[in-house]
Amino acid sequence: MSFLPSRRRAAVLATAAIVATAALTGCAAGGGGDAGTEEGGTVIGIANAFLGNSFNQAAVALLTQYSKDAGFSPLEPTNADGDSSQQISDVQSLISRGAKGILLTPNDSDALAGVVDSTVSQGIPVVTPNIGVNTDKVFVNVRPSGIEMGTLQCEALEGNIPDDAQIFYVAGFLSDSTGRERWESFNDCVSKNFPGVTVTMKEAKWDPVESTTIIETAFGSGQQYDALVLASDSVYGPGALSTLKKLNLLFPVGEDGHIYLSGIDGSPEGLQAIRDGYMDNLVAQPLVQQCEQAVAYLKLALEGGTVKAGPTDHDSEIIDDGGVLTDFIPALFVTIDNVDDEAIWGNTV
């Protein structure tokens, strides 16, 4: 189910150019031109929840490139801009434009289940990279474990915060599997291993503007927080750093007044914050591998293949996650010691 390593290298090298184009022009919402259909391969659709950060821009770039490498003709990717109703329409539009398979990153794991069921009933397979959909009709979810990543964030607190620390946690969308798993695993681990620590959580719904407002309100209120933990460094990181600086609360690691800072994604911005000494660590998503495997699974589905629970040929494991087959790709914990590792997707963009 894996592509050749040379294809992976080619796609990674192409990512920077594609992401730069996406940043300048944006990716069209449903109804855009049928880019890629002239190449003659099987037409597929790529439906995105939102594209307003480096992670999602890199994801669509990689999915597009790997789709072309696999011989597909991808339609112009859609961008629902955080609107589940729009994304349902986007999927339907991709089908009406000839898509025979769909790569779907859902805005809401429950809200998109119905359109997945409908799509699959038409003989059109659906694979979901990064965020899962809560239906057993999806061919396979391909993503890192939010439980693993939230737990890694929690375990890294050991020795880095006071025993009675106050932590402020900025969550993602708690209605999707990714946001919910990251928050619940982090909070459960803190409750178990750090009984004197208090965690205050606010849901920012993967919205950078909302997260910045939340952080400014919390840290500008006079309440003392020892740590700021982010469910996403690509979505929330830039706003968090600028807000702490604005409030005169941004100090390097090891200096008096430093607020412990951690994120999940492995974005270029997050990696640079580690290099600059302001972010303590982050958990990097295996973006390149999960995009590669998502396309490989869609190809398998279109060829009539099947998947089953168990170890894979790419160092992960497919698990029956409540009736939904999910390929959990291992994440990578990042500190100043390995921040330049080329395995981190943020270092390839």
N, C-alpha and C positions, 0 to 999 in steps of 0.2 A: 504493500500500500504506500510505500515511500517513493518519492522521486529520486533521481540520481543526485549525488552531492553537487555536481557541477551546475545543475539547475538551481539548487538552493543558492549557490554563490552568485549566479547571474541575477537571480531575483533580488537578492539583498543589495547588490551593487546598483540595480535599477531603482531601488526604493527611493533614494534621495531625489532623483529627478521627478519621479511620479508624485511624491509628496509635495515637492515644490510647486508642481503644476496644480495639485489639488488646493494648496493653500492660496494660490493666486486666483484660481477660477472657481473653486468650489465644485462639488459633485452635485449633479442635478437631482432634484426630487423627481418623483414619478412623472412620466410623460416626456422625458428627454429623448434625445436622438438615440438611434440604435447603434451606438458605437461598437465596433467589433464584429458585427454580423457579416461583414464582407469577407472575413477570413475563411469562411466555409466550414468551421467546426460546429459542434452541437451548441446551440444557443443556451446560455444560462443567465440567471439574474443574481445580482448581489444587492441585498436590501439591508441598509444600515439604519440604526436607531438615531445616531447623531454623528457629526463629523467635526465638531468644534474644538478638537484638541489633537495633539501630536500622535497620541496612541491610535485613535480611530482613523486618522489620516494615513498613518503607516499601515494599519490593518487593511484598509481598502486598496492601498497600493499593492500590498503583497498578495491579497486575494485575486486582484486583477491580473498581476503578473503570473502567478502560479496557474491561474485558469488558462491563460494563453499558452503557457508552457505545456499544459496537459492536452492542448488541442481544442479547447473550448473557444467559443466566440461570446465573450461576456457583453451583455447589454450595459449601457451606461449605468453605473451604480446609483442607487437612490439614497436619499437622505431625508428621514422623517422628522428630523430636528426635534426629537424627544416627544413626538406625538404618536401614540399607539394607533389611533384611528387613521392617521396619515400613513403609517407603516402598513397597516392592513390594505389600504388602497394601493400602496406602492407594490406590494406583492401581487395583488390582482392585476395591476397594470403590467408588471413584468411578464406575467403569464399570458396576458392578451397580446403582448408583443412577441410571443413565441418562445419564452423561456421553457426549457425542458427539465430544468433543475434549478433549485434556489439555494444560495448561501445566505442565511438570515442571521443577523445579529439583532435580537429583539430588544425593543424598548421596555417591554414588560413580559416576563416569562409566562404569566397566566393569560394576559390579554391577547397574545399572539397565538395561543394554542389552537383556537378555532380556525384561523386561516391556514395554519399548518395542516390540520386535519383535512380541511377542504382541499388544499393543494395536493396532498398525498393521495386523496381519493380520486384525483384526476390522473393519477399515474406519474406525478411530478415529485421526485424525491426532494427532501429538505434536509440540509445539514446546517447546524448552528455553531459557528465559531465564537469563542469568548464568553458568550452568555447563553445559557440553555433555555429551552422552551419546555414547559411542563406538559408534555404529551408523549405517549409511546409511539406516536406516528412519525416523529422525527427519526431520520435514519440513524444519526448519532450526534450527540453534543460533543464538541471538541473544545476543551478549556482547561485551565489550571484549576485546582481545587481551591475554592474560596475558603474552605475550612483550613486547608494547609497554610494558605497565605495569612489569614487572620491569626492563626496560632503562631506562625513565625514572628509576626509583629509583636505579639504578646510576649513570647519567650525572650525576645531581644531587650525587653525592659529590665531584665535581671541585672542589677548592679549599676543601672543608669538613671534610676529615679529614686526619690526618697520612699521609705516604707509607707508613708502616709500621703503619697503623691495625689495630686488632683490632675486627672487627665481629661482633656477635651477631645472628643472623637467626632470627626465629620464623616457621616455615613453616605453611601450611595443611595440608589433607589432601593428601598427595602422590599418593594414588590417584585424585584427580579432576583434570581437565584444568586447572582454574583454579589450584589450589595448586601443581601440578607446573610449569606454565608460568611462574608468577611466580618461583618459586625458581630454576629452571634458567636462565632468561634473566638474572636478577640475577647469579647466580654466574658464568655464562659471561662476562658483560660485565665483572665485576670481575677475573676471571682475565686477560682480554685487555687491559684498560685500566689496571689498578692492580696490577701484579705484586708489589708489596711488601706488599699488604694481605692479611690473614688473615681468613677468614670461618668462623665456627662456626655451624652450623645445627642447630636442634631442631624437630621436627615436633609441632605442638600440635593438629592435627586439627580446627581451627576451634572449639576448646573454650576458652572464656575462663578457666575455672578451671584447666585444665591449663597454659595459657599463662602465667598468673600464677605458678604454682608453678615452671615452667621458668625464668622470668625471675628470680624471687627466688633460686633455687638458683644460677643462673649469676652474677648480680651480687653475691650475698652471699657468694660463695666466696673473695673476695679477688683473683680474676682481674680485671685492668683491661681494660675495653672502652671504645673511643672512640665507638662508634655502636651503636644498637639499631634494627634495621630490621624492620618488621612486615609480614607478608603481608596483614594486615587491621587498619585502625585502629578499625573499628567493633567487632570481636570482641576484639582484643587491647589496644587503646589505653587504655581506662580502667584495666585491671589493670596495664599497664606504667607508667603515670604514678603510680598509687598505690604501686606497689612501689618505684620509684625514690625517691619522697618518703619512704617508710618507711625506706629504707636511707641517707637523707641524700645522695642522688646526683642530685636533681632541681634543676638550675640553669638559668636562662634562657639563650637563645641569645646568644652573645657574651660571657658571663661565664666566668671560670675554672671548670673542673670540669664544664662543660656536656657532656652526652652527646648526640651527634647523634641525632635521632629522626625517622624517616620511616615512613609507612604507606600503605596502599592502601584506598580505598573512598570517602572524602569524607564521613564521618559528621558529625553535629552535634558530637559529642565531639571528633573530630579537628580540625575547623575551629576550635573554641573553644581547643584546645590550641595552635594556631598563633597565634591572637589573644593568648593569654596569654603567648606567648613561649617555650613549652617544646618545641613540635614544630617542626622546621625546615621540613618540607614534607610533602605527601601527593599521591597520584595519585587523582583523583576518578573513580569509575565513572560512565558516562552512564546512570544508573539510570532516569530518567524516559523517555528515548528508547528504551532497550532494552525496557522494559516495554510501551511504546506499540507498538513494532514487533512484539514477540512476539505480542500480541493481533491485530495486523493480519495477521500471517502465518497464525495459526490460522484467522482468518476466510477468508483466501484459500484455505487448504487445504480447508476445509469447503465452499467454493464450487466446488471442483474445479480450482483454479488450480495453477500450478507456479512454481518458482523456478529460476534458473540462476546460475552464477557470473558475476560482473561487477559494475560500479558500480551503486549503487542510486539512488533518487530522494530519499534522506535523508542524503547526504554520507557514505556508508560503502561498503564493498565486500563482496560475497559471494564467499567463497573456498572452493574444493574442498579441504577440510582432511583429507587422508587418506581421501577418499571420503565425508566428511560435509560437507554444505553449511553454512557458518558465516558469518553476517553479523557482521563485526567492527565494532562501533561505536567511534569514537575516544574515548579517555579525555582528561581534562584535568589538567594539572600545576598544583598549587596551592601558593602561597607567601603570605607576609604581604601581598604586593602585590595579589593577586586573591582573597583569602580570602572576600570578601563578594559575589562574583559570584553572581547569581541563577541562573545556569546550573548551579550545583553543587546536587545534590539535597539535600544536608544543610542548605542554607539555606532549603529550602521546607517542612521538617518542623517 
